[in-house]
Amino acid sequence: MHDLAALEADGVTATFVASTEFVSATDAQARALGFAGVPAVYVAHPIQDRTDAEMAALADEALPRVLAAVTGDTAGP
């Protein structure tokens, strides 16, 4: 989250991607850094035991949301 805040402060658009297990932690850290409302994309948890094919499917599903977040496309998925 610190890196994301630093990138955004430098004018580089960034998005946080994590599994749903980290929603609360992301929100708390973003508020602590004064970066509430950080653009974030969450994928299903857990991820560590997934096969390569399952990880590819998660990435394919998340990609449109990541692109919408970094482009500011509020009408995106």
N, C-alpha and C positions, 0 to 999 in steps of 0.2 A: 504494500500500500504506500509506503514511503516513496518508492521508485515511481509509482503512478502519479502521486502528487507532485513530485519533482518534474516529471515529464510534462505534466499539464501546466505547471508554473513556467516552464520554458517554451510553452506554446505548441508542444507536441501532443496531439490527440492520442489518448490511451484508454484502454478498457481493461477492467479487472475480470479475469476468468477463473472460476473455482467451482468446486462441487457444492451442492446444496448444504452440506454439513457446515459450511463456513459463512452462511448468510449473516448470522448474528455477530460473529467476530468481525466480518467486513464492515458492517454498519457501525460497530463500536469503534473500530480503528479509524474509519473515515471521519466520524464525529470528533474523535480525539485530535485528528490532524487538521480540523477545520475544513474538511473536504466532504461534507455530507452530500448525499445524492450522487456519489461517484458512479459513473457508468459501470455496470457490472453484468456479467452473463454467468449464469449458474447452470451446471450440468448435473445429471443424476449422480448421487453418491451411493455406494463407494466406487472408486475408479481403480484402486490398486490391484484388484484381482480380475480385471476385465481382460479379455483376449484382445489381440491387435484388431481384429474385425469389429469387436464391440467398441473399442476406443475410436476407430475410424467412423463408426456410425454416430457416436456421441459428437465427434467433431463436425461431421456433416450436418447434424441437426442444429448445432450451435452456431455454425458459420454465418447464417443470415442474421442472427441476433448480434453477433460480434460486428459484422459489417454495418449494421444499422446503428450500433452504439458509436462506432468511430466516425461515422459520417454524419451523425446527428439526425438521421432519418427517423423522425418521430412517427411516421406512418408505416415503418418497417414492421417485421413480424413480431 
